[in-house]
Amino acid sequence: MRSAILAGGALLSGPATALAQSCAMCGSSFSPDDPATRAFTWSIIFLLLVPYTIFGLAAGFVFWSFRRASDRPRATIIPMAWRRRPIAPADGPEEA
């Protein structure tokens, strides 16, 4: 059991350093002082920001419309007088 745990730990620790590296384009084409690195970072931020902005605007509109609808006057409830019709007596002798 102990050897299986050690073997699993060895297998998982090897790819951990490889998973922490960036993609081939980011790691090799941009140097740390390159202005394209900063531009690339900002472009990724804007690409991620657009879907969240669209979803936030749609969710905000739905929230606003529901909040606004709760302030509107509601229709009055008309009470209906429900009466049961009397049951007609059966044509026959009544049982006591």
C-alpha positions as CSV (number, residue, x, y, z in Angstrom):
1,M,0.0,0.0,0.0
2,R,2.8,2.4,0.9
3,S,4.6,1.7,-2.4
4,A,1.5,2.5,-4.3
5,I,1.2,5.8,-2.6
6,L,4.8,6.6,-3.2
7,A,4.5,5.6,-6.9
8,G,1.4,7.8,-7.3
9,G,3.2,10.7,-5.7
10,A,6.2,10.3,-8.0
11,L,3.9,10.2,-11.0
12,L,2.0,13.3,-10.0
13,S,5.0,15.4,-8.9
14,G,6.7,15.1,-12.3
15,P,4.1,16.8,-14.4
16,A,3.4,19.5,-11.8
17,T,6.4,21.5,-12.9
18,A,5.4,21.1,-16.6
19,L,1.8,22.2,-15.9
20,A,3.0,25.4,-14.2
21,Q,4.8,26.5,-17.4
22,S,3.1,28.7,-19.9
23,C,2.2,27.8,-23.4
24,A,4.9,27.6,-26.1
25,M,4.1,31.0,-27.6
26,C,4.1,32.9,-24.3
27,G,7.2,31.2,-22.9
28,S,9.4,31.6,-26.0
29,S,8.3,34.5,-28.0
30,F,8.0,37.2,-25.3
31,S,10.9,38.4,-23.1
32,P,10.1,39.9,-19.6
33,D,11.0,43.4,-20.9
34,D,9.1,43.2,-24.1
35,P,6.1,45.6,-24.4
36,A,4.2,43.0,-26.4
37,T,4.0,41.0,-23.1
38,R,2.0,43.7,-21.5
39,A,-0.2,44.2,-24.5
40,F,-0.8,40.4,-24.7
41,T,-1.9,40.4,-21.0
42,W,-4.3,43.3,-21.6
43,S,-5.8,41.7,-24.6
44,I,-6.5,38.5,-22.6
45,I,-8.1,40.6,-19.8
46,F,-10.4,42.3,-22.4
47,L,-11.3,39.0,-24.0
48,L,-12.3,37.7,-20.6
49,L,-14.1,40.9,-19.6
50,V,-16.6,41.0,-22.5
51,P,-18.7,37.9,-21.7
52,Y,-18.9,38.8,-18.0
53,T,-20.0,42.3,-18.9
54,I,-22.7,41.0,-21.2
55,F,-23.9,38.5,-18.6
56,G,-23.8,41.2,-15.9
57,L,-25.9,43.6,-18.0
58,A,-28.5,41.0,-18.8
59,A,-28.7,39.9,-15.2
60,G,-28.9,43.5,-14.0
61,F,-31.7,44.2,-16.5
62,V,-33.7,41.2,-15.3
63,F,-33.1,42.2,-11.7
64,W,-34.1,45.8,-12.4
65,S,-37.3,44.8,-14.2
66,F,-38.4,42.5,-11.4
67,R,-37.7,45.1,-8.8
68,R,-39.6,47.7,-10.8
69,A,-42.5,45.3,-11.4
70,S,-43.0,44.9,-7.6
71,D,-43.7,48.6,-7.2
72,R,-46.6,48.6,-9.7
73,P,-50.1,48.4,-8.3
74,R,-51.6,45.0,-8.5
75,A,-55.0,44.1,-9.7
76,T,-57.6,43.8,-7.0
77,I,-58.9,40.4,-6.1
78,I,-62.6,40.0,-6.7
79,P,-64.2,37.7,-4.1
80,M,-66.4,35.2,-5.8
81,A,-69.4,33.9,-3.8
82,W,-69.4,30.2,-4.6
83,R,-72.7,28.5,-3.6
84,R,-73.5,24.9,-3.8
85,R,-76.7,24.0,-5.5
86,P,-79.1,22.1,-3.3
87,I,-79.2,18.4,-4.1
88,A,-82.5,17.5,-5.6
89,P,-84.3,14.8,-3.6
90,A,-84.2,11.4,-5.2
91,D,-87.5,10.0,-6.5
92,G,-88.0,7.2,-4.2
93,P,-88.6,6.2,-0.6
94,E,-86.3,7.7,1.9
95,E,-84.4,5.3,4.2
96,A,-84.4,6.0,7.8
